[in-house]
Amino acid sequence: MLISLSQWLMQIDPAQFGFLRVFQYLTFRAVMAAMTALLFGLVLGPWVIRRLTALKIGQPIREYAIAGHMVKQGTPTMGGALILLAIALSTLLWFDWSNRFVWIVMIVTFGFGAIGWVDDWRKVVDKNPEGMRSREKYFWQSVIGLIAAFYLAFSVAETSNARVAELFVDWVTSGFQTPLPNRADLIVPFFKTVSYPLGVAGFIILTYIVIVGTSNAVNLTDGLDGLAIMPVVMVGSALGIFAYVTGNAVFANYLLLPHIPGAGELLIFCAAMAGAGLAFLWFNAHPAQVFMGDVGALALGGALGTIAVIVRQEIVLAVMGGIFVVEALSVMAQVAWFKWTKWRTGTGQRILLMAPLHHHYEKVGWKETQVVIRFWIITMLLCLVGLASLKLR
């Protein structure tokens, strides 16, 4: 919004309003987006916590939870609404409203946030710790994920919505055989020329898996104070760098990355997400004053997955978000092994003391803060590995 306002004022009087040219610089707007989201979060945080407390929207704790977590009973949840509010206000202020990529990321983010809101509401109002049924949640995630995947299959491959429509028509009239341009290929990091053409169907399937999978992985990680939000900030910031490079024709050509016109504007969203995340961490640090809830975890995970797809870094996302991947795999392995052993022997057995993985380490004897900070350190190292793929190829 502010970029359009600055352009309008410069057209009226270029001499008087010439200083507003600074709003044309993407890096300036990214810094301001981060600071704006941080400020919004810090200012609105106490009010949001008071409102959630007054509405008795407290976190229910499962009966089989770790004993030390029972003291968290009643702590306000659904604090992810604060993150989404700060992201929305900051992004709308600082990004170019004509950019189609930021809009689709916003749609996915707030669509998944709505699913999480319903899930959290059922937990706190109906006093049901399990919340929304898994099938119902997965259905609505799939609807949003498939819509986004279908649009991005053509949007990433072209430079404007008009060209996207043309490519879609060509694909339909060719009997669904028209291949996508090279920029839509799956990129293998650390190799100069290794990429795999996906085709429309392959692109949609991969995008769906990345968006829905990342959303649920972040949600599974959100089990300790500050555990999920800081990795989201770090991974989101790293993806913002990829977005900036991919959206710049010179940098993309030099680093042998596909040039995706318009992708650079995603840096604004990533910066806003980082600022909002840090503001939330101020209140979510141990002992937490508020929890993110599904409304925040599902939304932020969906945002990370969508951004990774747009900048063609799905594999790098899995590397940088290794904590999310391992947390999700730990749950899948635990459930699969329990069902398998119960079917074979009649008695279910477990691989871990408790899933997800962070609870296993608590059972081993690690303190909550130890688990959180060590997972942060691992994520920081993984993000550096992911960023190294920009040059090491």
N, C-alpha and C positions, 0 to 999 in steps of 0.2 A: 504493500500500500504506500509506504513512504517513498519508494523509488518512483512510483507514478506521480506522486505529489511533487517530488523534486524536479522531475522532468517538466511538469506543467508550469512550475514557477520559473524555471530557466527559460522556457519558451516566452513567457510574458516579459521578463527583463533579464537577459543573459548577463548583463554587467553587474546588476545588483545581487542576483542569486547565483552567480557563477561558482561560489564556494560549495554549492550543493552537488557539484560533480562528484564529490567524494562518495555519494550514495550509489554511484554507478559501479564502484569497486566491490567485487564479491567478497573479498577478504574483510573489508571494513564492515560490511553488513553482517558477515558471519560472527565477527567479534561482538558487534552490538546485539545480535540475536542471542548469543550466549549470556551476555550481561543482563539483557532484558529479562530473559527467562529466569535467570538466577535471582534477580531482584523481585520479580513477580512471586516466585516460589517462597522466598524468605519473608516477604510481606504478608502474603495470603496464608502461609502455613499455619500460624497460630490460630487464625480465624477458622480455617478448615478443621483443625483438630478440635477446637471448641464445639463447632457445629456437629461433628461426628460423635463427640462425647455426649452432647445434649440429646442427640437422636438415639443414643444407646446403640450405636453401630460399632459394637465391640467384637473382637476376634474370638470366635469359639474355638476351643482346643479339643482335639480328638482325645478320646479316653485312652487310646494306646500310645499317646505322645510321650516323649521323654519327660521324666519327672520334673526336671529343671524348667521346662517350658510352661508348666501350669501357672506360674506367676504372671505369665503374659495374658492370662484369661481376662477379657474385657478391654484390652488395649484397642483403641480405635483402628479400624481397618478401612478399606476403600480409599486409602490415601493416594492411590494412583490417580484419582480424579484431580488432585493437586498438580501432579506431573503433567497430565494431559491439558489442563487449563493453562499452565504456564507455557507449554509447547505451542498450543493453539494461538494464544495472544502474541507471543514473540514471533512465531513464523508468519502469521498474517501481517504483522507490522513490517517485516523486513524482506520478505521474498517477493519475487516478480510474479504477480498473479496470473500472468499469461503462461507460466511454465506448467506443462501437463504432468511432469513427473512428481513434483511436490504435491499436487492435488491427489494423485493416485495413492501416494504414501500416506497422506492425511486420511483418505477414505478408509484404507486398510487399518490404520492405527486406531481411528475412532470407531470403526466397525467392530474390531476385536475388543476395544474398550467397552463397547455396549454389551457384548457377550459377557465379559468379565463383570460388568456392573450387575447384570441379572444374576449371575452366579453368586456374587458376594451378597446381594440383597436377600437371596433365598437362605444363605447361611445365617445372616444376622437377624432377619425378620422371622423366618420359619424355625430358627434355632436348629438348623440341620447342618452339622459340620461338613457334610459331603457336598452341599450345594447343588448346582445344576447336574442332572444326569449326564454321564460322559457321552452317551450317544447323541443327546440333544445338543450339547456343547460342540461336539465334533461336526455335527451336521451344519450348524451355522458358520463354524470356522471354514468348512469346506465350501460353502456357498460363496463367502467373501473371497476365499483364496482362489477359487476357480475363476471368478469374475476378474480379479486382478491379473491372474495368470493369462487369461485369454486376451485381455487388453495389452498387457506388456509384451506378449509374443509378437505383436505387430508394431507397438509403439517404440520399443527399443530398436527395432530394425529400421525405422524411418525417422525423418527429421521434423515432421509436423503432423498434426491431426489430419490434415487433408491428404498427406502422403500415406498415413496409416490407413485411411479409408480406401485409398487406391490399392494398396497392397492386399487388404482384406478382400476386395472385389476380385482382384487377380487370382487370389488363392481359391476363392469359391468357383470362379468360372473355369479354372484349370482342373477342376475335379479334385480339389484339395491336395494338389501336387506341387504347387509353387514353393521352391525352397526359400528360406530366409537368408538375408545378406550375412556376410561373414561376421559382422559385429555382434550377431546374436548367438555365435558359437559358444560352447562351454570352454572356458580357458583353463588350462592346467598351469598353475603357478610354477615359477622357477625354470620354465622352459621357454625358449624364444618363440618357437613356431608351433608348439603343440596345442591344438584346439580341436574340438569335435563338433561337427555340424549336428544340430539337434532336430531340425525340422520343426514345424508348428506343433505337432503332437508331443514331441519330446520336450520342447521348450515349456509347454503348458504343464506337463507332468512334473518336470524338474522344479518349476517355479512354485507349483502347488505344494510340493514336498518341502521346499525350503521355507516358504512363508508359514505354513501351518506347523511344520516341525519346529522351527525356531520359536514360534509363539509358545508352544507347549513346553519346549525345553527351558525357556526362561521362567515359565510358570512353575516348573518343577524345582528350579534352582532357588526360587524365592521362599526359603524356609527358615532363614536366620536373619538377624538384624543386619541390614546393610549388605547381605551376601549377593543379591541379584543386581542391585542398582549400580554399584560401582563397575562391575564388568560391562553392564549395558553402556555406561558412560564411556568407558575405554574403547570398546568395540565400535560404538557409534561414532566416536571421534576419529578412529582410524578409517572407518568407511567414509567419513566426510572427506578425508584426504584423498581417498580413491575417487570419490565423486568429483572433486575439484580437478584432479589430473585427467580423468576420463572426459570431462566436459571441456577441457582445453585442447584444441587441435595440436598445438605445438608440443605440449608436454606428453600427450598421448602418443604422438608419432615418435618422439624421442625415446619413450619408455616402452615402445612396442605394445601399446594397449589399444583396444578399439576406441575410436572417438565416438562418444554418444552425445550429440548436440543437446544441450539443455540439462545434462546430468549434473553439471557443476552447481546448479542452483540448489541441489540437495544438501550442499554444505550448510546452507542456512538452517534447514531442518535439523541436521545432525548437531549443529552448534546449539540450537535451541534445546534439543534433547539433552545435551551434555549439561547445559546450564540448569535446566529444570531438574535433572537427576542429582546434581550436586546440592541444589536447594533442598530436595527431598531427603538426601542423605543427612543433612543437618538435623533433621527431626527423626530419621530412621536409624541413626547410629545407636549402638548398644549403650544403655537400655532404651529400646525404641519407644518414642512417644506415639508413633503411628505406623501402621503396616501398609504396604503397597496394595495388597489384595490382588485378585485376578484382574480387576479393572486396569491396573497398571502393568502387571506382568504379561498378560496376553497381548496388550496393545503394543508395548515396547518390543516384544519378541517379533510380532508381526511387522513392525516398522523396520527392524534390523534385516529381516529376511527380504522384504520388498526392496530396500535400498541395495542390498547385495546383488539381487537379480538385475536391477537396472544398471549397475556399474560392472556387471559380468564378473563378479568375484564370489561365486557361490562356494567354491572350495576354500578360498581364503577365509570366508566367514566361518566355516567349520573349524579352521585352524585357530583363528583369533578367539572364537567363542568355544574353545575346546572344553571349558568348564561346563557350559550348557550341554554340549554333546555328551560328555561323560556322565553328567547327572541324569540325562534322559536314558542313556544306555544302561545305567545302573538299575533304574526302575524296570526297564524292559527285561533285563537279564534276571532280576529278582523274581518278577512275576512269572516269566517263562519257566524258570527252573523249579519254582514252587509247584506250578501246575503239572510239569512233566514228572517230577518225583512223586507227586500225589497220585498221578495216574498209574505210574509204574509200581509203587510200593504201598500206596494207600495213605502215606504220611508225607505231607509237603515239607520240603527242606529249603533252607535259604542260603544264598551265596554270601550275602552281607548280613551284618547284625540288624541293620535297618536301612531301608531305602527311602529317599534318595541318598546319594553317597555322603553328603555332608552329615546326615544323621548317623551314618555308620561310624564316622570319625568321632562324633560325640560319644557314642557308645563305647568306643575304644578308650576314651578318656581325655580327648582334646577338649579344651574349653571352647565355648561358642566363639569368642573373639579370636582364638587361635585359628579355628577353621576358616573364619571369614577373611582374616588378613592373609593367610597363606593362599587361599583361593584368589584373592586380589593379586598377589605377587605372581602367581602362575599366569593369570590373565594378562598382566602387564608384559610378561616375557613372550607370551603367545602373540600379542599384538605387535610386538617388535619383530617377531618372525614374519608375521603377515605383511608388515610394512616393508620388510627387507625384500619381499618378492617384487616390489616395484622396480628395483635395480638389479637384483640377482636373477638374471634370466639369460 
